[in-house]
């Protein structure tokens, strides 16, 4: 299935041509509204189970948001069918961020990525993020990261910026949002309980991101050592930086040495508990969540992916 975004629509005719040269049979489904891929994934899995097919693969063609919805649909289906064969997910990156593709070293150009998918013969079981909202008794999954604070505020402002609707200025929306957040963002209180360490409290939290892959924000290498093959999650907390600290932080990111800075805290744990005060913006795999107080438990679960 593929997302209804402009990138996917433009690429789809060429994707069809490449699929036509292979010997596989497929059916294309198109998302039409937010969370549609969740429902489509569940429908696909129901039909696969009914047919008894054991060689099916779901290809999510789109950006990280499309992959997020596809995974969520699959996980929700298997919650009610726990003993059934899990159909692997493949990711064809035709979105704008494609951090997951970077994280698993999939080619960022869809043509090379599709070739890898078609040449793959067995699934690889990877670790994806799972969170439980302890206050609301809900849960969800993520392939990339769950962020509260700076990154979530940037996502929110970029999505709601008036620049986004302007064809000429739209590409500057993201940078304008980043500058806005840097100038006006106020640090918040957060409590962290890592699985193997004592509780830690931060009163001027600027960035709080739990990640399953090295990248976030469209290619920023926030945790170079993160891996979907590892059953740990990485949590990065950045305390509200001064202007000079921010410049240092950005410079050190390019050198992959930013985690050594004193105002940055890094945890590598199988299980994490995170609690914030006040209503906070959050994002999951680049998609906005409701503004609320968060009280979370995070860990990983396993799911098969069609990765060469």
N, C-alpha and C positions, 0 to 999 in steps of 0.2 A: 504494500500500500504506500501511497505517497501523500505528502502534505499539500495543502492547497495554496501554499505560498508562491510568490512569483518565481523564485529560483527553481523550485521543483517543476512548475508548469512549463517553464522555458526548456528545461533539460529533458522532460519526459519523452518527446518525440524521438530524440536521439537515443535515450535509454531503451525505448521500444525496438529501435533498429538493432541495437547490440543484442538484446534478448532474442530477437528473431534469428540471429545467426547461431544461437546455441540450441541444444537438443532438449532443453527443459520446457515443461509446461507451466504456465503461471496464470494467475488472475489478478488484475489490477483493481484496487479499491482506492477511492479518493476521499480525503478528509474535507469536510465542508464547514466545520465549526470547532471551537475549542473543546477538547476532550473527546472528539469524535473517534480518534484513533484508539482510545480505551475500549469503546464499544465495538469497533471493527475487529480489534484483536480478539476479544472474547467470542465474537461471532465466528471468526476464522477457526479458532481452536475447537469450538463446538462441532463445526463441519468436519474438521480433520479427525476428531475422535469418532464421529459417526461413521466415517469412511474406513477407519482402521488404518489409515496411511501412516507410515513410519519414516518417511523420508522428506516430509514437508519442512520448509523453512519460511519464516515470516521476514520479509525484507522491509525495513522501515526506511523509506526514502524521504529525506527532509533534513531538518536541523536537529539540534539536541532536544528541543521541545517535542518533536514528533517521536523521537526514540523514547523519551521519558514516558509519553502517553502509551506507547506500544508496550513497554515493559510493565507499566501499571496494569494495563488490560490483561496481560498474560498472568501476572501475579494474582490478580483478582480471580481469574478463571480457575487457577490451580488451588486457590484457597477452598473452593467448593468441589474440586476434583483432585484431591491430594495424591491419589495413587496412579494417576494417568501419566503417560509418557509426556515429557516436557518438550514442546516444539522449540527449536533454537531460534534466536533472533539474529538477523544480519542487519548491519547499518550501512546505508548508502548515503554518504554526506553530500547533500545538495542544499544545505542551509547556509547561514551566514557565519555562525560561530564555529561549529564542528569541533568543539573541545574534546568530545569523546573519541572522535576519529584520531586526533592527535595523541590522546592518551593511550590508545591501543595500537598506535603506529599503523593505522590504516591510511592508504593514500588519500589525500584531500581532494584530488580530482576524481569525480564520480566514475569516469571511464576505467581508470586503473583499479579503483575500489570494486567495481562490478566484476572486473576480470578476476580479482582475488576471490570474490564471493563464489563465482561460478567454478573456480578451480579448487575450492575447499571441499574436503571429503568427510571430515568429522568435526563435530562441535567441540568447543573449548569451554569448560565450566569456569566462569569468572565470579568474582565477588562484587555484588552491587550493594549500595547503601539502603538501609531500612531504618526508618524512624518511627517512634511512637510518641504521640502527643499525650503526655500523662495527665493533663488537665481535662482534655476533651475526649479521651479514650478513642482516638483515631490514629491511623498509621498511613504510611506511604513509602515510596521507594525512590531512589535516585541513582542515576548512572554516573553523574559528574560530582555535584556538590550541593550542599545545603548551606546557604549563607544568610546571616543576619547582620544588618548594619550597612556599611559602606557599599558593598556590591549590590545588595538588594535595593538600596536607595537609588543607585545609579540606574539599575534596571527599571525601576518605577518612573523616574524622571524621564528617561529616554523613551519609554513607551507612551508617556502622556505629554511629551513636549510638543508644542505647536510647530516646531521645526520638522518634526517627523512627517507631517502631512505635506510639506513643501518639497517638490521634486528636486530642486536645486540644493536646498540647505539640509535635506534629510540626512545626508551622510555626516553632517557635523553635529547631529543631535547627541550622539554618544559622548563626544568630547566635551560638548557644552555641559552635559549632565555631570560629567566627572568634575569639571571645574566648579560647578555649583555646589556639589556635595563637599568637596575639599574646603571650600570657603565657609560653608554654613553648618556642616555636620557637628553635632554635639555628642560627645562620648556617652556611653550608657553603662549601666551596671550589669555584670554577668557573673554567674557562679558556674564553675566547671568541676565536675567530679570524674576524673579519668578512672578507668577500671583498675589500674594498678598503682595509683598515686593518691595522696591526700587532696582534699578539696582546695581549689584556688579561687580567689575572688579578684575581679578586675572592675575598677570604678570608672575608667575612661576608655571603654572599648570602642574602637573605631571600625574594625573589621573582625568578624567572627565567622570563619568558613570551615565547615567539615567537608573534606573532599575524598573521593575514591580514586581520582586520577591526578596527574601532575598539574593540569591546566584549569583555568577558569577565566571568565571575562573575554573570551575570544582569542586565546593564545597566550595569556599570562602564565608563566611557569611558576606557580605559587609553591608547589611541593615537588621538586624534581624527582624524589625517590618514590613517590606514590605509585601504586600499581594495582590493577584490578585482579591480579593473581595472588595478592596478599590479602589475608582475611582481617587486616587491620584497617582502620580509618585514620586519616590525618586531620588534625584540627589545628588551624592557624588563627591566633589572636594577635591583632595589631592594636596597641594602645594609641590613643589620639596623638598623632605626631605633630611636632612643630614644622615650620616650613623647611628648615634645614634637615630635619629627620626625614621628612617626606622625600626630599631630593635624594638623600642618602639611600632611602628604601628603594626608590625607583632605580637608582644606579646599581645597587647591589642585586636587584632582581635579574638584571642582564648578566651579571657575573655568577648567578645562582648561589649567592652567599648571603642573601637577605635574612635567612633564618638564624643567623648568628647575632643579629642586632639585639640590643638589650630590651627594646620596647616591643619586640616580637616574640611570641611564645608558641612553641610547636609541641604537639602531643601526637604520639603514634600508638593507638590503643585498639583493642578488640571491641571495647564498649565505652561509650561516653554518655555522661549526663550533663545537660546544659540548661541553665535557667536564666532568664532575663527579667528585668523589671520594666514596667510600662509597656505600652503598645509599640512594637517594633516592626519595621518592614522586613520581609524575608523573601528569599528567592530559592527555588529548587530547580536545578538544571536550566537556569535562565528564565524560568517562568515565575511570575509574581504569586505570592501567597498573601493571605489576609494579614492586615496589620493587627498584631495582638501580642500579649505576653506569652513567651514560649517557655515550656517546661518539657524537655525532650529527653528521650533515651535513643541512642543511635548505635547501630552495629551493622554487620554485613550479613547478607544471605547469598546463596549461590544460585546462578541461573546459567543455562547453556547458551553460548553465543557462537554464531557461525563466523569464526575468525581463522584466517589462514596463518 
